[in-house]
Amino acid sequence: MNQPTPAIVAQDAVRRLPRIALLLLCLAYVVPGFVGREPWKSADITALGYMFELAGGASSWMAPTLLGQPPEFDALLPYWLGAWAMQLAPGWMPADFAARIPFVLLLALTLFATWYGVYSLARSPRAQPVPFAFGGEANPTDYARAMADGGLLALIACLGLAQLSHETTPALAQVGFTSLTFYATAALSRRPASAGLLLLAGMLGLALSGAPAMASLFAAGALAISLLEHDAGGEAPHAMPWWSGPAVLAGALVLTVALASWLGLWRWRVDMAGPARDWRALGRLMIWFTWPAWPLALWTLWRWRRQLASRHVALPLWFVLVSVLTTWFTPSSDRSLLLGLPALATLAAFALPTLRRSVAALIDWFTLLFFSSCAVIIWVMWFAMQTGVPARPAANVARLAPGFEPSFSLLSFVLALGATIAWGWLVRWRTGRHRLVIWKSLVLPAGGAALSWLLLMTLWLPVLDFARSYAPVVRAVTRQMDRPGCVETFGLTRAQAAAFRYHGRMDLQLASAHGGCPWLLASAPLQPAMRIVLDMRNWQLVSSIRRAADADDNVLLYRRAAGR
């Protein structure tokens, strides 16, 4: 007998995840990585540099520049948010931390909108579980809440979300507004007025964050799905009221296209050599970046194959397909794939009511071994950095980060120890004999991802700052200057220029034959080209400053020769 839906769920299986536990998990994932660290290379410090220029009035708000260069990502809103936060922050607050505050809220928005997006789709009539002959099937509201809990856990568990979602870059703004757009399109049939406003905010935010084409594609696909849904219900398009889902989608699409055209936000970023790129490398990226959501999403497509045209499957599938295709044909593959994670987590959630116990047990054991091993490695490496024992891990750290001096932080140690104890309790709870709830299989993946990220951002934060921050290089340069002031530059990357502007407060100018600055900073790998372009008789080499973790970031400091 063919069931109308593959989901067979009893009321006992849809108990909510305790709200305090879910909140603590989100806090443990969101806060580490935004607090207590230096700006990292290269996208993080580069974006901060543009924000710093805007906040200081050294750049145009409609065309941000850094040392005369436009940003690599043609976005506006992310840089505005960071600059506004810097301007509004009190004087005692570091500017880089102030700039991160809007991005903390954007990550929280991503998690919040994903939960409500799954909840809205799970309330769809065709997403409901099979009704039992004598009652006892899951209540629709409880079922939707349990599914939303599972979708949020699946998103947190995605390995690729961790680093990119904690950087102050347009990529985080894009995923935040994508998740808002996804939630709004999912909720249009239930709440057309409020969802329509959120849809417009999400699409305009996505367009201003550098992705107007993806915003248009998302809305166009959602419009087609909505029209097909209305057509299946026997409602003619001309008979729809102006506040219906298709009408709201069409209006938001027109406004987004108009705004992007007016501000000149359209850019051709498609790499036509995309099909000739390394498919195996991109395949590996997709496998690890979206783990563990992608196997569950594939299982959803198989088990719900008779409902592929239904809203709860077609809508997240469209968002995922747009992101995956963009990944194959754009240079920044990981940042494009990031936008598909909320929808992919939604597809993963709809696999939960159909999983066999053996599959759920396999997920649990793999996750337990993987994240427990990660935690052990992080703790062993931290102990080696502090004590020199074991000798081999300590030697590896000394080789990869020469000159690094470890330090002990009681707060970081306590937080890491508390998180590890909580992981042990979670493992004990999951392996105990409890009634099966549909989100239970994703508790360990999400908890393990949050644990590993928190351990990295506490125990390993000093060495990561040393290896990925430009601050040590800037300090080494400024120590050799009387007064930094005016500095000419040659060949510096955007990230290097941003670091010297922010950390060193230097007035940077491009090197020229008629420049009058007393100092010159140059990229060491471009020294031969510099000798061709500039008259080096005007300059005396003061020192070569080596960046411990990357020789390609070495810089040369010159002083203008006397009498020149």
ChimeraX attribute file (.defattr): number of C-alpha atoms within 10 A of each C-alpha:
attribute: neighborCount
match mode: 1-to-1
recipient: residues
	/A:1	3
	/A:2	5
	/A:3	10
	/A:4	15
	/A:5	18
	/A:6	21
	/A:7	20
	/A:8	16
	/A:9	23
	/A:10	20
	/A:11	15
	/A:12	15
	/A:13	20
	/A:14	25
	/A:15	17
	/A:16	19
	/A:17	17
	/A:18	9
	/A:19	10
	/A:20	9
	/A:21	10
	/A:22	16
	/A:23	11
	/A:24	11
	/A:25	17
	/A:26	21
	/A:27	13
	/A:28	17
	/A:29	23
	/A:30	23
	/A:31	16
	/A:32	19
	/A:33	22
	/A:34	20
	/A:35	15
	/A:36	14
	/A:37	17
	/A:38	21
	/A:39	27
	/A:40	22
	/A:41	18
	/A:42	17
	/A:43	20
	/A:44	20
	/A:45	26
	/A:46	25
	/A:47	27
	/A:48	27
	/A:49	30
	/A:50	29
	/A:51	32
	/A:52	26
	/A:53	22
	/A:54	25
	/A:55	21
	/A:56	12
	/A:57	11
	/A:58	14
	/A:59	18
	/A:60	10
	/A:61	17
	/A:62	12
	/A:63	13
	/A:64	21
	/A:65	18
	/A:66	23
	/A:67	21
	/A:68	10
	/A:69	12
	/A:70	14
	/A:71	18
	/A:72	10
	/A:73	17
	/A:74	19
	/A:75	26
	/A:76	20
	/A:77	21
	/A:78	26
	/A:79	28
	/A:80	20
	/A:81	18
	/A:82	28
	/A:83	27
	/A:84	17
	/A:85	21
	/A:86	25
	/A:87	16
	/A:88	11
	/A:89	16
	/A:90	11
	/A:91	9
	/A:92	6
	/A:93	10
	/A:94	11
	/A:95	21
	/A:96	24
	/A:97	20
	/A:98	19
	/A:99	27
	/A:100	24
	/A:101	18
	/A:102	18
	/A:103	24
	/A:104	21
	/A:105	14
	/A:106	23
	/A:107	24
	/A:108	18
	/A:109	18
	/A:110	26
	/A:111	23
	/A:112	17
	/A:113	23
	/A:114	29
	/A:115	27
	/A:116	24
	/A:117	28
	/A:118	32
	/A:119	25
	/A:120	25
	/A:121	29
	/A:122	28
	/A:123	21
	/A:124	18
	/A:125	12
	/A:126	16
	/A:127	23
	/A:128	22
	/A:129	22
	/A:130	17
	/A:131	18
	/A:132	12
	/A:133	7
	/A:134	6
	/A:135	9
	/A:136	12
	/A:137	20
	/A:138	22
	/A:139	16
	/A:140	18
	/A:141	14
	/A:142	18
	/A:143	27
	/A:144	25
	/A:145	22
	/A:146	26
	/A:147	30
	/A:148	28
	/A:149	28
	/A:150	30
	/A:151	33
	/A:152	28
	/A:153	30
	/A:154	30
	/A:155	30
	/A:156	28
	/A:157	25
	/A:158	24
	/A:159	20
	/A:160	22
	/A:161	23
	/A:162	19
	/A:163	10
	/A:164	18
	/A:165	24
	/A:166	23
	/A:167	24
	/A:168	32
	/A:169	24
	/A:170	27
	/A:171	25
	/A:172	25
	/A:173	31
	/A:174	31
	/A:175	28
	/A:176	29
	/A:177	29
	/A:178	31
	/A:179	31
	/A:180	31
	/A:181	29
	/A:182	28
	/A:183	28
	/A:184	28
	/A:185	31
	/A:186	29
	/A:187	26
	/A:188	23
	/A:189	17
	/A:190	14
	/A:191	15
	/A:192	21
	/A:193	16
	/A:194	12
	/A:195	22
	/A:196	24
	/A:197	13
	/A:198	21
	/A:199	29
	/A:200	21
	/A:201	18
	/A:202	25
	/A:203	30
	/A:204	25
	/A:205	25
	/A:206	30
	/A:207	27
	/A:208	24
	/A:209	26
	/A:210	24
	/A:211	25
	/A:212	24
	/A:213	19
	/A:214	21
	/A:215	24
	/A:216	20
	/A:217	16
	/A:218	25
	/A:219	27
	/A:220	17
	/A:221	17
	/A:222	25
	/A:223	21
	/A:224	15
	/A:225	19
	/A:226	24
	/A:227	18
	/A:228	17
	/A:229	16
	/A:230	17
	/A:231	12
	/A:232	10
	/A:233	9
	/A:234	9
	/A:235	13
	/A:236	11
	/A:237	13
	/A:238	7
	/A:239	7
	/A:240	13
	/A:241	11
	/A:242	11
	/A:243	14
	/A:244	18
	/A:245	27
	/A:246	28
	/A:247	19
	/A:248	23
	/A:249	25
	/A:250	16
	/A:251	16
	/A:252	23
	/A:253	22
	/A:254	13
	/A:255	14
	/A:256	26
	/A:257	19
	/A:258	12
	/A:259	15
	/A:260	18
	/A:261	12
	/A:262	10
	/A:263	10
	/A:264	10
	/A:265	20
	/A:266	16
	/A:267	12
	/A:268	8
	/A:269	13
	/A:270	13
	/A:271	14
	/A:272	11
	/A:273	11
	/A:274	15
	/A:275	10
	/A:276	10
	/A:277	14
	/A:278	10
	/A:279	12
	/A:280	9
	/A:281	10
	/A:282	14
	/A:283	12
	/A:284	10
	/A:285	17
	/A:286	18
	/A:287	16
	/A:288	14
	/A:289	20
	/A:290	23
	/A:291	19
	/A:292	22
	/A:293	31
	/A:294	21
	/A:295	14
	/A:296	22
	/A:297	24
	/A:298	15
	/A:299	18
	/A:300	24
	/A:301	19
	/A:302	13
	/A:303	18
	/A:304	22
	/A:305	14
	/A:306	12
	/A:307	18
	/A:308	16
	/A:309	15
	/A:310	20
	/A:311	23
	/A:312	25
	/A:313	24
	/A:314	18
	/A:315	26
	/A:316	27
	/A:317	21
	/A:318	21
	/A:319	25
	/A:320	24
	/A:321	16
	/A:322	18
	/A:323	24
	/A:324	19
	/A:325	13
	/A:326	23
	/A:327	24
	/A:328	25
	/A:329	19
	/A:330	18
	/A:331	16
	/A:332	14
	/A:333	18
	/A:334	20
	/A:335	22
	/A:336	24
	/A:337	25
	/A:338	25
	/A:339	28
	/A:340	25
	/A:341	30
	/A:342	35
	/A:343	30
	/A:344	27
	/A:345	32
	/A:346	34
	/A:347	30
	/A:348	27
	/A:349	30
	/A:350	30
	/A:351	26
	/A:352	26
	/A:353	21
	/A:354	18
	/A:355	17
	/A:356	9
	/A:357	11
	/A:358	9
	/A:359	10
	/A:360	15
	/A:361	13
	/A:362	12
	/A:363	16
	/A:364	21
	/A:365	12
	/A:366	13
	/A:367	22
	/A:368	18
	/A:369	11
	/A:370	13
	/A:371	20
	/A:372	19
	/A:373	13
	/A:374	18
	/A:375	20
	/A:376	13
	/A:377	13
	/A:378	17
	/A:379	19
	/A:380	16
	/A:381	22
	/A:382	24
	/A:383	16
	/A:384	20
	/A:385	26
	/A:386	14
	/A:387	12
	/A:388	14
	/A:389	15
	/A:390	13
	/A:391	11
	/A:392	12
	/A:393	18
	/A:394	19
	/A:395	16
	/A:396	14
	/A:397	17
	/A:398	14
	/A:399	13
	/A:400	14
	/A:401	18
	/A:402	15
	/A:403	12
	/A:404	16
	/A:405	12
	/A:406	15
	/A:407	11
	/A:408	12
	/A:409	11
	/A:410	9
	/A:411	11
	/A:412	17
	/A:413	14
	/A:414	13
	/A:415	16
	/A:416	22
	/A:417	15
	/A:418	13
	/A:419	20
	/A:420	21
	/A:421	12
	/A:422	14
	/A:423	21
	/A:424	13
	/A:425	11
	/A:426	16
	/A:427	18
	/A:428	11
	/A:429	11
	/A:430	15
	/A:431	11
	/A:432	9
	/A:433	8
	/A:434	9
	/A:435	10
	/A:436	13
	/A:437	20
	/A:438	27
	/A:439	24
	/A:440	21
	/A:441	24
	/A:442	28
	/A:443	22
	/A:444	23
	/A:445	28
	/A:446	24
	/A:447	26
	/A:448	27
	/A:449	21
	/A:450	26
	/A:451	25
	/A:452	22
	/A:453	20
	/A:454	24
	/A:455	24
	/A:456	22
	/A:457	22
	/A:458	22
	/A:459	26
	/A:460	18
	/A:461	19
	/A:462	20
	/A:463	20
	/A:464	16
	/A:465	19
	/A:466	23
	/A:467	20
	/A:468	18
	/A:469	22
	/A:470	24
	/A:471	20
	/A:472	17
	/A:473	22
	/A:474	21
	/A:475	13
	/A:476	15
	/A:477	21
	/A:478	17
	/A:479	10
	/A:480	12
	/A:481	14
	/A:482	7
	/A:483	11
	/A:484	18
	/A:485	14
	/A:486	16
	/A:487	22
	/A:488	20
	/A:489	22
	/A:490	22
	/A:491	19
	/A:492	20
	/A:493	17
	/A:494	21
	/A:495	22
	/A:496	23
	/A:497	21
	/A:498	30
	/A:499	26
	/A:500	25
	/A:501	20
	/A:502	22
	/A:503	18
	/A:504	17
	/A:505	15
	/A:506	19
	/A:507	14
	/A:508	22
	/A:509	19
	/A:510	15
	/A:511	21
	/A:512	13
	/A:513	9
	/A:514	6
	/A:515	12
	/A:516	14
	/A:517	17
	/A:518	19
	/A:519	24
	/A:520	24
	/A:521	25
	/A:522	21
	/A:523	21
	/A:524	21
	/A:525	15
	/A:526	15
	/A:527	14
	/A:528	9
	/A:529	11
	/A:530	17
	/A:531	11
	/A:532	9
	/A:533	12
	/A:534	14
	/A:535	11
	/A:536	14
	/A:537	10
	/A:538	14
	/A:539	18
	/A:540	15
	/A:541	15
	/A:542	16
	/A:543	14
	/A:544	17
	/A:545	19
	/A:546	17
	/A:547	23
	/A:548	19
	/A:549	17
	/A:550	12
	/A:551	12
	/A:552	12
	/A:553	19
	/A:554	19
	/A:555	26
	/A:556	21
	/A:557	23
	/A:558	21
	/A:559	18
	/A:560	18
	/A:561	14
	/A:562	9
	/A:563	5
	/A:564	9
